Amino acid sequence: MTDLDEQGRPEPPLAADEAATLLGFLEYQRATLAWKCAGLDAAGLKATVGASSMTLGGMLKHLALVEDAWFSQWLHGRDRQPLWDAVDWKADPDWDWHSAAEDSPEQLHALWQDAVARSNTLIAEALADGGLGQPARRAWPDGRASSLRWILVHMIEEYARHNGHADLLRESVDGLTGE
């Protein structure tokens, strides 16, 4: 049984193997983003802070892209999936961030939740096929490939960094605070 905190986030296991610990922290960070974006209307998901153009809606779309990129493209060597494959990334490298303003809250939440569900399936496949040390099928230009372990830690870092942004954005929308 998973322990949930006061916001409904799953607490990472205190004593588990490496894979369960990494996945526990990734799920906690994902749940933190879901909490920070919960219940907001389109205006709330489009709100910015200070000089930044970053929004919670843009963050949901960006993290959906990041989920698909790391677990589908890098880890499993697959081509970009629909939506992402139709974007001219050279002409607009921040398309994921600013195009979110055109999407409804329901579309943004569904896009991110679907990407997380696909990622969880791909992670399970990789763990069953080669464990945490399994190299990604896509490599850096110099031929080195990251491991599933590295990708999981990177994703935890990616969410943790953006969850700090989400704290500020959500507080500016309706005063909601908390870790």
N, C-alpha and C positions, 0 to 999 in steps of 0.2 A: 504494500500500500504506500502511495506517495503522500508525504506530508505537504500540505498547502499552507502558504503564509496568509496574512490577513487580506491580501489583494488577490488571492486565489492562484498564486504562482507556485509551481512545484519546487520544493526545496531540493537542491542537489544532495545526493546521498553523502552522508558523513564518512562512511566506510564501505567502499565498493571497489571493483576493479577499475583499471584505467579507462576502459571504454565507457562504462556506466557513469563514471565521474565526469568525463568530458561531455557526454550526451546530457547529463543532468545539468551542467552549467549552461550548455547551449539552450536547452529548453527553458531554463530560468530566464535567460536573457531575452529569448523570444517572447516569453510570457510578460516580461516587463514592457516590451514594446507594445504588445497587445493591450495591456492595462493603460498605458499612456495615451493610446489612440481610441480607447473604448468610449462609446457614447457621444462622440463628437459629430456635429453636422458638417456640411461642406465648408462653411466659413471657418469652423474650428480647425479643420484639416488643412486649410489654406493660410492660417495665421503665421506670421513671421515675427522675429524678435530682432530689434536693432537694425543694423545694416545688412544682416544676412537674409538671403532669399530662401533659406531652408524652411520647409514646412513638414508637418507630420504626415500629410498625404504623400509628399515627395519621398519621405523616408520609407513609407510602406512600399512604394513602387520601386525605389532604389534597392531595398533589401530583398524584394521579390526577384529582381534581376540578379543580385549577388548570390542568392540561394541557387538559382538556376545556373549561373555561370560556374560557381565552384563545384557543385555536386553533379551537374549534368555534363557541362562542357569539359571542365578540367579533370575531375575524378574519373568520369566514365568515357570521356572523349567524344561526346555527342555534339552534333551541330546545334546552333542556336535554335530555340523553339519558337513557334508562332508568337507574335507580338514583338519579341526582341529581334527576330530575324528580318523584320520589315523596316527597321530603323536605320537611317543613314548615320551611323555613329561618328563618322569622320566629320560630317557637316554639323552635328549637334551632339557632342560627347556627354552633355548633361541632360539629354532628352528625358531620361527616367525621372529626374527631379522636377523639371518644370512642366512636363506634360501632365503630371498628376492633377494640376488645377482643372483640367478638362474632364476628369473622371469623378464619378459619384463616390461618396463614402462606401457604399455597398460594393462597387467595382474594385476600389482600392483594397478593402479588407479581403474580398474574395481572391484577388490576384495574389496577395501576400500569403493567405492561408493555403491556397492551392500550391504555391511554390514550396512552402514548408512541408506540406504533405508529400510532394514529389521528392523533396530532399530526404525526408525520413525514409522513404522506400529505397532510395539510392544508397543511403548510408547503410541500411540493413543489408542490402545486397553486397556492398563492399566489405562489411565486417564478416559476412558469411564466406566470402570468396577469398579474403586474404588478410583480414584483420587490420589493425591500426597502422601497421607498417607498409601496407599495400601502396605502391607508388601510383600516382595519378597517371592516366593514359596520355594526358596532354602535358608536355614538358616546356620548360623555359627555353629561350633561343639557344642557350649553351648546352642543352640536352639534359639538364638536371630536372628531376620530377619531384614535386612535393609528395609527402605521404598523406594518407587519410588523417593521421594524427595531426600533422601540420595544418591541414585544411580545417579540421575541427577547432583547433586553437585559434586560427585566424578568424573563423566565423564568430567565436566567442568574443574576440577582441573587436571585431566589426560591430557587433550588436552592442557591446558595452560602451564603445565610443559614441555610437549614435543614441543610445539610451540617455547619455548625459545631455545631448542636445534635446532629446525628447522631454526631459525634465523641465528645461527652460521654456520650451515651446508650450507645453501643456499648462504650466503655471501662468503663462501670459494669456492663455485663452480663458481659463475659468478659475484660476487659483489653486488647482489640484496640485498638491505637493506630496512628496514621499519618495523613498529610495526606489 
